[in-house]
Amino acid sequence: MKVVVSTLNAKYIHSSLALAYLEEACHSDNWEIETFEFTINDKLDHIMTSLYRSQPDVLCFSTYIWNIEETLSLCQDFKKVSPECLIVLGGPEVSYDATTVLQEYPGIDFIVRGEGEISLRELLGQIFAEKDIDEVKGITYRYQGQVMENPDRPLITELGSLPSPFRRDFTPYKDRVIYYESSRGCPFNCSYCLSSTARGVRFFPMERVKEELQYLLKYELREIKLVDRTFNCNEKRAREIMQFIAEQGSSTRVHLEICADLLSDEFIAFLGKLPADIFNFEIGIQSTCPEALQAVHRVSHWETLRQNILQLRSFNNIHLHLDLIAGLPYESYTSFQNSFNNVFSLQPHMLQLGFLKLLKGSEIYRQQYEHGYRFQTRPPYQVLANNYISYDEIIKLQQIEEVLTRYYNKNIVPATIAYAINKVYHGNAFAFFEDFALYWEENELFGRGHRRVKEYDILLNFLNFRWPDRKKEWNELIKYDFLYHNLPHPFPQGIERLEPDGAGDLLNTRLQDQAFLSSLPGDWADSRYNIRKHLHLEYFIFDPISLTFLEQPLPLIFVYHPVKKKAVGVINEAGDRLIADLYNNNQTNYKIFCQS
């Protein structure tokens, strides 16, 4: 018997944790098992061909909101060309309405509900042995024209009993994100989250976690993303794992989801001593509106949360990713503006503005009529409106989210954004992004592709249009941001540049200065010619550091890293390093503007 386990990932760089566990858990000498990972961007004909040529007797799919529609279409078509093949679906998108799915899609034979490792293995064993499946817990299936639903399978209490999926060659995954779990479950009960359907947290054995992480880190992967819903729910355990990761000396970044108001003073002190450029923290704040948080059973202590995040930000060694959710009960457009500004004031490296999704099986899904929710019929079931926020306002927030992602989260204009918000929008970050999004709409810029260099011109045009009395400041700040975050060619068309007399000789003169040369990174500059290729001289009439106009044009030399293609330092005429080497993530006197 040939068993194929497959899924459609959201992006190529993603990998499927579910498939890895299922492959190991269902390994047997009685049947051959093979995995196929595709993406939702792959042509369905290509996916269909690959699966058909594998000639499976049993075809299994892991389903989520991002792939369910494509998966259902594939199943229906595959059944037409391989009618004898048994098709099994699992995953959160079919676990909570399994009966309905089987009734509506005759091409599907079985659904595995909840954790699938044991249930799928038992199901395959019964199919292989041609035995009844009525004793297999956690499955829904057809029998004599009727949809049957066996009792739920209890959660796996001893996670260490599951075979490890992390004992393989990960060389092909070097440029991808590997998902990992050291625990399952969540200590909280947020009504919009499927983790709330199962109470409590279960942990994999510590020694197993260390062995697996050590193995993965040796591959120098792009990123290991732990899917633990609250990584620091057990602080002692979290500290031990993080300390172990830091000691490995790997270049792989590790992404963790934490609850910031659970952090103790001792743990914060520990975090402050960690090496830079290893850990990313994702912190779900979701809202600062007390009524909204109470309605979704979200436990949050804003003042503690704020103080802890500000302290983490001051360490400058951990990338901070903060989350907001629009569309929660009792959260109006006005109160969301307040939530946005509260969270933005913490200066995260990334601020994700998400939208509530009414997931099947969640408590908020069952409460949809109480709050007047209108949401997408198709996945991802995103909120359209409710009793507290209109669809017009949701559209405005979606547009704000796009410009926020383009300009703030990609960190392409930190100095300009900081100056604009502080000087002309009086500290109201939401007002700035709202105004900028309106400009995009007025000029029909949404829904079109824009090169990076064009995005700088768009921002410059917007600021000059809204605040024409500050054209010189906008020009100089955007010029500085562009040169710091991009190679100087091609240059944005709208930016004005200075070329004082003798400017062409200044850089050559500095290259003769041994003190200047010694201030540059030396590991990649083996000759003056090579050094010259990584330097760019630009003049400014407005100092981006002191934010003052200058009597004489200020020459600044931008030092570019040869691989990362962005500046690692800026040097003034006196040879002072105005910005520390961000490649090494040192402290910088520019941190009020720059997300280093």
C-alpha positions as CSV (number, residue, x, y, z in Angstrom):
1,M,0.0,0.0,0.0
2,K,1.3,3.4,-1.0
3,V,0.4,6.4,1.3
4,V,1.0,10.0,0.2
5,V,0.8,12.8,2.8
6,S,0.7,16.3,1.3
7,T,-0.2,19.9,1.9
8,L,-0.2,23.3,0.2
9,N,2.0,25.8,2.1
10,A,1.2,29.5,2.0
11,K,4.7,30.3,0.6
12,Y,7.7,28.5,-0.7
13,I,9.9,29.5,2.2
14,H,7.4,27.8,4.6
15,S,7.6,24.2,5.6
16,S,5.0,21.9,7.0
17,L,5.4,20.7,10.6
18,A,2.3,18.5,10.4
19,L,3.6,16.5,7.5
20,A,6.9,15.8,9.2
21,Y,5.1,14.5,12.3
22,L,2.6,12.4,10.3
23,E,5.3,10.8,8.2
24,E,7.3,9.7,11.2
25,A,4.3,8.6,13.2
26,C,2.8,6.6,10.4
27,H,6.0,5.0,9.2
28,S,5.5,1.2,8.8
29,D,7.0,-1.8,7.1
30,N,3.4,-2.6,6.0
31,W,3.1,0.3,3.6
32,E,5.2,2.9,1.8
33,I,4.8,6.5,2.9
34,E,5.9,9.6,0.9
35,T,5.4,13.4,1.5
36,F,4.8,16.1,-1.0
37,E,4.9,19.8,-0.1
38,F,3.4,22.4,-2.6
39,T,2.3,26.0,-2.3
40,I,-1.0,27.7,-2.9
41,N,0.8,29.5,-5.8
42,D,1.6,26.3,-7.6
43,K,-0.6,25.5,-10.5
44,L,-3.2,22.9,-9.6
45,D,-2.5,21.0,-12.8
46,H,1.1,20.6,-11.7
47,I,0.1,19.4,-8.2
48,M,-2.4,17.0,-9.7
49,T,0.2,15.5,-12.0
50,S,2.8,15.1,-9.3
51,L,0.3,13.3,-7.0
52,Y,-1.2,11.2,-9.7
53,R,2.2,9.9,-10.9
54,S,3.0,8.8,-7.3
55,Q,0.1,6.4,-7.6
56,P,-1.1,6.5,-4.0
57,D,-3.6,4.1,-2.5
58,V,-4.3,6.6,0.3
59,L,-3.9,10.3,-0.3
60,C,-3.8,12.6,2.9
61,F,-4.0,16.4,3.0
62,S,-3.3,18.7,5.9
63,T,-5.7,21.6,5.7
64,Y,-5.7,25.2,6.9
65,I,-7.6,28.4,6.1
66,W,-5.0,29.3,3.4
67,N,-5.3,26.1,1.5
68,I,-8.7,24.5,2.1
69,E,-10.3,25.7,-1.1
70,E,-7.5,24.5,-3.4
71,T,-7.3,21.2,-1.5
72,L,-11.0,20.5,-1.8
73,S,-10.8,21.2,-5.6
74,L,-7.8,18.9,-5.9
75,C,-9.6,16.1,-4.0
76,Q,-12.7,16.2,-6.2
77,D,-10.6,16.1,-9.4
78,F,-8.2,13.5,-8.1
79,K,-11.1,11.2,-7.3
80,K,-12.2,11.4,-10.9
81,V,-8.9,10.0,-12.2
82,S,-8.1,7.7,-9.3
83,P,-11.5,6.5,-8.0
84,E,-10.0,3.6,-6.0
85,C,-7.7,6.0,-4.0
86,L,-8.9,6.8,-0.5
87,I,-8.7,10.5,0.4
88,V,-8.1,11.6,3.9
89,L,-8.3,15.2,5.2
90,G,-7.0,16.5,8.5
91,G,-6.1,19.8,10.2
92,P,-8.1,22.6,11.9
93,E,-10.0,23.7,8.8
94,V,-12.0,20.3,8.7
95,S,-11.8,19.2,12.3
96,Y,-14.7,21.3,13.5
97,D,-17.3,20.6,10.7
98,A,-16.2,17.2,9.5
99,T,-19.7,15.9,8.9
100,T,-20.6,18.9,6.7
101,V,-17.4,18.5,4.7
102,L,-18.1,14.9,3.9
103,Q,-21.7,15.6,3.0
104,E,-20.7,18.3,0.6
105,Y,-17.7,16.7,-1.0
106,P,-18.2,13.1,-2.0
107,G,-14.6,12.7,-3.2
108,I,-13.4,12.7,0.4
109,D,-13.5,9.4,2.3
110,F,-12.2,10.2,5.8
111,I,-11.5,13.1,8.1
112,V,-9.1,12.9,11.0
113,R,-10.1,15.4,13.7
114,G,-7.7,17.0,16.2
115,E,-4.2,15.7,16.7
116,G,-3.6,13.2,13.9
117,E,-0.5,11.2,14.6
118,I,-2.2,8.3,16.4
119,S,-5.6,8.5,14.6
120,L,-4.1,8.4,11.1
121,R,-1.7,5.6,12.0
122,E,-4.6,3.5,13.4
123,L,-6.8,4.3,10.4
124,L,-4.1,3.2,7.9
125,G,-3.5,0.1,9.9
126,Q,-7.2,-0.9,9.8
127,I,-7.4,0.0,6.0
128,F,-4.3,-2.1,5.3
129,A,-5.6,-5.1,7.3
130,E,-9.1,-4.6,5.8
131,K,-10.7,-4.4,9.3
132,D,-13.5,-2.3,10.6
133,I,-12.6,1.3,11.5
134,D,-15.5,1.9,14.0
135,E,-13.0,1.7,16.9
136,V,-10.6,4.3,15.6
137,K,-11.1,7.4,17.7
138,G,-11.0,10.9,16.2
139,I,-12.2,10.1,12.7
140,T,-15.3,10.9,10.6
141,Y,-16.2,8.7,7.6
142,R,-18.9,7.2,5.4
143,Y,-20.6,3.9,6.0
144,Q,-23.4,2.5,4.0
145,G,-24.3,6.0,2.7
146,Q,-24.3,7.6,6.1
147,V,-21.7,9.9,7.7
148,M,-20.4,8.4,10.8
149,E,-18.4,10.1,13.6
150,N,-16.4,8.1,16.0
151,P,-15.7,9.6,19.5
152,D,-13.0,12.2,19.9
153,R,-9.4,11.0,20.7
154,P,-8.0,12.4,23.9
155,L,-5.0,14.7,23.6
156,I,-1.6,13.0,23.5
157,T,-0.4,13.5,27.1
158,E,3.1,12.0,26.6
159,L,4.5,14.0,23.7
160,G,7.8,12.3,24.0
161,S,6.1,9.1,22.7
162,L,5.8,10.7,19.3
163,P,8.7,9.8,17.0
164,S,10.9,12.8,16.2
165,P,10.6,14.3,12.7
166,F,13.8,16.2,13.1
167,R,16.3,13.5,12.3
168,R,16.6,14.1,8.6
169,D,18.8,16.0,6.1
170,F,17.7,19.6,6.3
171,T,20.2,20.9,3.7
172,P,17.4,21.5,1.1
173,Y,15.7,23.7,3.7
174,K,18.6,26.2,4.2
175,D,16.7,29.1,2.8
176,R,13.3,28.2,4.3
177,V,11.6,28.6,7.6
178,I,11.5,25.5,9.7
179,Y,8.6,25.2,12.2
180,Y,9.3,23.6,15.5
181,E,7.3,23.0,18.7
182,S,8.6,22.4,22.2
183,S,5.0,22.3,23.6
184,R,1.4,22.1,22.6
185,G,-1.5,24.0,24.0
186,C,-1.9,27.4,25.6
187,P,-2.5,28.6,29.2
188,F,-5.0,31.2,28.1
189,N,-8.5,31.1,26.7
190,C,-8.8,33.8,24.0
191,S,-12.1,33.3,22.3
192,Y,-10.9,34.0,18.8
193,C,-8.1,31.4,18.9
194,L,-8.4,27.6,18.3
195,S,-5.9,27.0,21.0
196,S,-8.6,27.8,23.5
197,T,-10.5,24.6,22.5
198,A,-8.0,22.5,24.4
199,R,-7.1,23.6,27.9
200,G,-3.6,23.3,29.4
201,V,-0.1,23.1,28.1
202,R,1.8,19.8,27.3
203,F,5.6,19.8,27.0
204,F,8.1,17.8,25.0
205,P,10.9,16.4,27.2
206,M,13.7,18.9,27.6
207,E,16.5,16.6,26.5
208,R,14.6,15.8,23.3
209,V,14.1,19.5,22.6
210,K,17.8,20.3,23.1
211,E,18.9,17.4,20.9
212,E,16.5,18.4,18.1
213,L,17.4,22.1,18.3
214,Q,21.1,21.4,18.3
215,Y,20.7,19.2,15.3
216,L,18.7,21.9,13.4
217,L,21.0,24.7,14.3
218,K,23.9,23.0,12.7
219,Y,22.3,23.5,9.3
220,E,22.5,27.3,9.6
221,L,18.8,27.6,8.4
222,R,17.2,31.0,7.7
223,E,14.9,30.7,10.7
224,I,13.5,28.3,13.2
225,K,10.0,29.4,14.2
226,L,8.7,27.9,17.4
227,V,4.9,27.5,17.2
228,D,4.5,27.3,21.0
229,R,1.5,29.5,21.6
230,T,3.0,31.0,24.8
231,F,6.7,30.0,24.9
232,N,7.4,31.6,28.3
233,C,4.4,30.2,30.1
234,N,7.0,28.2,32.0
235,E,9.7,30.7,32.6
236,K,12.4,28.4,33.9
237,R,12.0,26.1,30.9
238,A,12.0,29.0,28.5
239,R,15.2,30.4,29.9
240,E,16.9,27.0,29.7
241,I,16.0,26.6,26.1
242,M,17.0,30.1,25.1
243,Q,20.3,29.8,26.9
244,F,21.0,26.5,25.1
245,I,20.2,28.1,21.7
246,A,22.5,31.0,22.4
247,E,25.3,28.7,23.3
248,Q,25.2,27.0,20.0
249,G,26.7,30.0,18.1
250,S,24.5,29.4,15.1
251,S,23.6,32.2,12.6
252,T,20.0,30.9,12.4
253,R,17.4,33.2,13.9
254,V,14.8,31.8,16.3
255,H,11.3,33.1,16.4
256,L,9.3,32.8,19.6
257,E,5.8,33.8,20.6
258,I,5.8,35.2,24.2
259,C,3.5,36.9,26.6
260,A,5.3,40.1,27.7
261,D,3.3,40.8,30.9
262,L,4.4,37.4,32.3
263,L,8.1,38.4,32.2
264,S,9.7,38.5,35.6
265,D,12.5,41.0,36.5
266,E,15.0,38.2,36.6
267,F,14.0,36.9,33.2
268,I,14.2,40.4,31.7
269,A,17.7,40.8,33.1
270,F,18.6,37.4,31.5
271,L,17.2,38.6,28.1
272,G,19.3,41.7,28.3
273,K,22.5,39.7,28.4
274,L,21.7,37.5,25.4
275,P,23.8,37.9,22.2
276,A,22.2,40.1,19.4
277,D,20.6,38.8,16.2
278,I,19.5,35.4,17.5
279,F,15.9,35.8,18.8
280,N,12.8,37.3,17.4
281,F,9.9,37.9,19.8
282,E,6.3,38.0,18.6
283,I,4.1,39.6,21.2
284,G,0.3,39.5,20.7
285,I,-1.1,42.7,22.3
286,Q,-4.2,42.7,20.0
287,S,-5.8,45.7,21.7
288,T,-5.5,48.1,24.6
289,C,-9.2,48.6,24.9
290,P,-10.3,47.0,28.2
291,E,-13.8,46.2,27.0
292,A,-12.5,44.4,23.9
293,L,-10.0,42.4,25.8
294,Q,-12.5,41.3,28.4
295,A,-15.0,40.2,25.7
296,V,-12.5,37.8,24.2
297,H,-11.1,36.6,27.6
298,R,-7.7,38.1,26.9
299,V,-5.8,38.6,30.0
300,S,-3.6,41.7,29.7
301,H,-2.0,44.2,32.0
302,W,-1.1,47.1,29.9
303,E,1.2,49.0,32.2
304,T,3.3,45.9,32.9
305,L,3.2,45.0,29.3
306,R,4.4,48.5,28.3
307,Q,7.2,48.7,30.8
308,N,8.5,45.3,29.9
309,I,8.5,45.9,26.2
310,L,10.2,49.2,26.5
311,Q,12.9,47.6,28.6
312,L,13.3,44.8,26.0
313,R,13.5,47.5,23.2
314,S,16.3,49.3,25.1
315,F,18.5,46.2,25.0
316,N,18.7,46.4,21.2
317,N,19.4,42.7,21.0
318,I,16.0,41.1,20.3
319,H,13.8,41.8,17.3
320,L,10.3,42.8,18.5
321,H,7.2,42.0,16.5
322,L,4.0,43.3,18.1
323,D,0.5,42.3,16.9
324,L,-2.8,44.1,16.8
325,I,-6.2,42.7,15.8
326,A,-8.9,44.9,14.3
327,G,-12.5,43.9,14.6
328,L,-12.7,42.7,18.2
329,P,-16.0,43.1,20.1
330,Y,-16.5,46.7,21.5
331,E,-13.5,48.0,19.6
332,S,-14.6,51.0,17.5
333,Y,-12.5,52.7,14.8
334,T,-11.7,55.5,17.4
335,S,-10.7,53.1,20.1
336,F,-8.6,51.1,17.7
337,Q,-6.8,54.3,16.8
338,N,-5.9,54.6,20.5
339,S,-4.7,51.0,20.6
340,F,-2.6,51.6,17.6
341,N,-0.9,54.6,19.0
342,N,-0.3,52.9,22.4
343,V,1.5,50.0,20.7
344,F,3.3,52.2,18.2
345,S,4.7,54.2,21.0
346,L,6.7,51.1,22.1
347,Q,8.7,51.4,18.8
348,P,8.6,47.7,17.8
349,H,10.7,46.6,14.9
350,M,7.5,45.3,13.3
351,L,3.9,46.2,14.0
352,Q,1.5,43.7,12.5
353,L,-2.1,45.1,11.9
354,G,-4.2,42.0,11.5
355,F,-7.9,41.5,11.2
356,L,-10.1,39.2,13.2
357,K,-10.9,35.9,11.6
358,L,-14.0,34.0,12.7
359,L,-12.5,30.5,12.7
360,K,-14.7,27.4,12.8
361,G,-14.6,25.9,16.3
362,S,-13.7,29.2,18.1
363,E,-15.9,30.8,20.7
364,I,-16.1,34.1,18.8
365,Y,-17.5,32.1,15.9
366,R,-20.3,30.9,18.1
367,Q,-20.9,34.4,19.3
368,Q,-21.1,36.0,15.8
369,Y,-24.8,37.0,16.1
370,E,-24.4,38.5,19.6
371,H,-21.9,41.1,18.1
372,G,-23.5,41.4,14.7
373,Y,-20.5,40.0,12.9
374,R,-20.4,40.0,9.1
375,F,-17.4,38.1,7.8
376,Q,-16.1,36.5,4.6
377,T,-18.0,33.4,3.5
378,R,-14.8,31.9,2.1
379,P,-11.5,31.4,4.0
380,P,-9.9,33.1,5.8
381,Y,-13.4,34.3,7.2
382,Q,-12.0,37.7,7.9
383,V,-14.3,40.3,9.6
384,L,-16.2,42.7,7.3
385,A,-18.1,44.6,9.9
386,N,-19.8,44.2,13.3
387,N,-21.9,46.3,15.7
388,Y,-18.9,48.5,16.5
389,I,-17.0,49.1,13.3
390,S,-18.3,49.5,9.7
391,Y,-17.0,48.0,6.5
392,D,-16.0,51.5,5.4
393,E,-13.8,51.7,8.4
394,I,-12.4,48.2,7.9
395,I,-11.4,49.3,4.4
396,K,-9.6,52.3,5.8
397,L,-7.7,50.0,8.2
398,Q,-6.8,47.7,5.4
399,Q,-5.3,50.6,3.5
400,I,-3.4,51.8,6.6
401,E,-2.1,48.2,7.0
402,E,-0.6,48.3,3.5
403,V,1.3,51.5,3.9
404,L,2.4,50.5,7.4
405,T,3.8,47.3,6.0
406,R,5.5,49.0,3.0
407,Y,7.2,51.8,4.9
408,Y,7.4,51.0,8.6
409,N,7.7,47.2,8.8
410,K,10.2,47.1,5.9
411,N,12.1,49.8,7.8
412,I,12.9,51.9,4.6
413,V,12.3,55.4,6.0
414,P,12.7,55.4,9.8
415,A,14.1,58.9,10.1
416,T,11.5,60.4,7.9
417,I,8.6,58.7,9.6
418,A,9.9,59.6,13.1
419,Y,10.3,63.3,12.1
420,A,6.9,63.5,10.4
421,I,5.0,61.9,13.3
422,N,6.8,63.9,16.0
423,K,7.0,67.3,14.2
424,V,3.8,67.6,12.2
425,Y,1.5,64.9,13.4
426,H,2.1,65.8,17.1
427,G,3.0,62.2,18.0
428,N,-0.2,60.7,16.5
429,A,1.3,57.8,14.5
430,F,-2.2,56.6,13.5
431,A,-3.0,60.0,12.0
432,F,0.1,59.9,9.9
433,F,-0.6,56.5,8.4
434,E,-4.3,57.3,8.0
435,D,-3.4,60.5,6.1
436,F,-0.8,58.7,4.0
437,A,-3.2,55.9,3.1
438,L,-5.8,58.5,2.0
439,Y,-3.2,60.0,-0.3
440,W,-2.6,56.5,-1.8
441,E,-6.3,56.1,-2.4
442,E,-6.7,59.6,-3.9
443,N,-3.9,58.9,-6.3
444,E,-5.0,55.4,-7.2
445,L,-1.8,53.8,-5.9
446,F,-3.3,50.8,-4.3
447,G,-3.5,47.5,-6.3
448,R,-0.4,48.4,-8.3
449,G,3.1,47.2,-8.2
450,H,5.7,49.8,-7.1
451,R,9.5,49.4,-7.2
452,R,11.3,50.2,-4.0
453,V,12.8,53.4,-5.5
454,K,9.3,54.5,-6.5
455,E,8.0,54.2,-3.0
456,Y,10.5,56.8,-1.8
457,D,9.2,59.2,-4.5
458,I,5.6,58.5,-3.4
459,L,6.4,59.4,0.2
460,L,8.3,62.5,-0.8
461,N,5.4,63.7,-3.0
462,F,2.9,63.1,-0.2
463,L,4.8,65.0,2.4
464,N,5.5,67.9,0.0
465,F,1.8,68.0,-0.9
466,R,0.5,67.9,2.7
467,W,3.3,70.0,4.3
468,P,4.9,72.1,1.5
469,D,6.6,74.5,4.0
470,R,8.9,71.7,5.0
471,K,10.1,70.6,1.5
472,K,13.8,71.0,2.4
473,E,13.5,68.8,5.5
474,W,11.6,66.1,3.6
475,N,14.1,66.0,0.8
476,E,17.1,65.6,3.1
477,L,15.5,63.1,5.4
478,I,14.2,60.9,2.6
479,K,17.6,61.2,0.9
480,Y,19.3,60.1,4.0
481,D,16.9,57.2,4.5
482,F,17.2,56.0,1.0
483,L,21.0,56.0,1.0
484,Y,21.2,54.3,4.3
485,H,18.9,51.5,3.3
486,N,19.7,51.1,-0.4
487,L,22.6,51.2,-2.8
488,P,22.7,54.7,-4.4
489,H,21.8,53.5,-7.9
490,P,19.1,54.0,-9.1
491,F,18.3,57.2,-7.3
492,P,14.7,58.4,-6.6
493,Q,13.8,60.9,-9.3
494,G,12.2,63.5,-7.0
495,I,15.1,63.9,-4.6
496,E,17.3,67.0,-5.1
497,R,21.1,66.5,-4.7
498,L,24.0,68.8,-4.0
499,E,27.4,68.9,-5.7
500,P,29.6,71.6,-4.1
501,D,32.8,72.6,-5.8
502,G,35.6,70.1,-5.0
503,A,33.1,67.4,-3.9
504,G,34.6,64.9,-6.3
505,D,38.0,65.1,-4.7
506,L,36.9,64.7,-1.1
507,L,36.4,60.9,-1.1
508,N,39.7,60.3,-2.8
509,T,41.4,62.5,-0.2
510,R,39.8,60.5,2.6
511,L,41.0,57.2,1.0
512,Q,44.6,58.5,1.5
513,D,43.9,59.0,5.2
514,Q,45.1,56.0,7.2
515,A,42.9,56.9,10.2
516,F,39.9,57.0,7.9
517,L,40.7,53.6,6.4
518,S,41.2,52.0,9.8
519,S,37.7,53.1,10.8
520,L,36.2,51.0,8.0
521,P,35.4,47.3,8.2
522,G,38.5,45.5,7.1
523,D,37.4,42.0,6.5
524,W,36.0,42.7,3.0
525,A,38.2,45.6,1.8
526,D,41.5,44.2,0.5
527,S,42.4,47.2,-1.7
528,R,41.6,50.9,-2.0
529,Y,39.7,50.1,-5.2
530,N,37.5,47.6,-3.5
531,I,37.0,50.0,-0.6
532,R,35.9,52.7,-3.0
533,K,33.2,50.4,-4.5
534,H,31.6,50.2,-1.1
535,L,31.5,53.9,-0.3
536,H,29.2,56.7,-1.4
537,L,29.6,60.5,-0.7
538,E,26.5,62.7,-0.3
539,Y,26.0,66.3,0.8
540,F,23.2,67.5,3.1
541,I,21.9,71.0,4.1
542,F,19.8,69.6,6.9
543,D,21.5,67.4,9.5
544,P,19.5,64.2,9.9
545,I,21.1,63.6,13.3
546,S,20.6,67.0,15.1
547,L,17.6,67.9,12.9
548,T,18.9,71.4,12.2
549,F,19.7,73.3,9.1
550,L,23.4,73.8,8.4
551,E,25.3,76.9,7.3
552,Q,27.5,74.8,5.1
553,P,26.7,71.6,3.2
554,L,27.6,68.5,5.3
555,P,29.4,65.7,3.5
556,L,28.5,62.2,4.8
557,I,30.1,59.0,3.6
558,F,27.9,55.9,3.5
559,V,29.7,52.6,4.0
560,Y,27.9,49.7,2.4
561,H,28.2,46.0,3.2
562,P,29.0,44.1,0.0
563,V,26.4,41.3,0.6
564,K,23.6,43.0,2.5
565,K,23.5,46.0,0.0
566,K,22.8,48.5,2.8
567,A,24.8,50.9,4.8
568,V,26.6,49.6,7.9
569,G,27.8,53.0,8.9
570,V,27.8,56.7,8.1
571,I,30.9,58.8,8.6
572,N,31.1,62.6,8.7
573,E,33.8,65.0,7.6
574,A,35.6,64.7,11.0
575,G,35.8,60.9,10.6
576,D,33.3,60.3,13.4
577,R,31.1,57.2,13.1
578,L,27.7,58.8,13.3
579,I,25.9,55.4,13.2
580,A,27.4,52.3,14.7
581,D,27.9,49.2,12.6
582,L,24.4,47.9,12.3
583,Y,25.7,44.7,10.8
584,N,27.2,43.9,14.2
585,N,24.1,45.4,15.9
586,N,26.0,47.7,18.2
587,Q,24.3,50.5,20.1
588,T,23.7,53.6,18.0
589,N,23.0,57.2,18.9
590,Y,20.5,57.1,16.1
591,K,18.2,54.6,17.7
592,I,15.4,57.1,18.3
593,F,14.9,56.9,14.5
594,C,16.4,53.8,13.2
595,Q,15.1,50.3,14.0
596,S,18.5,48.8,14.3
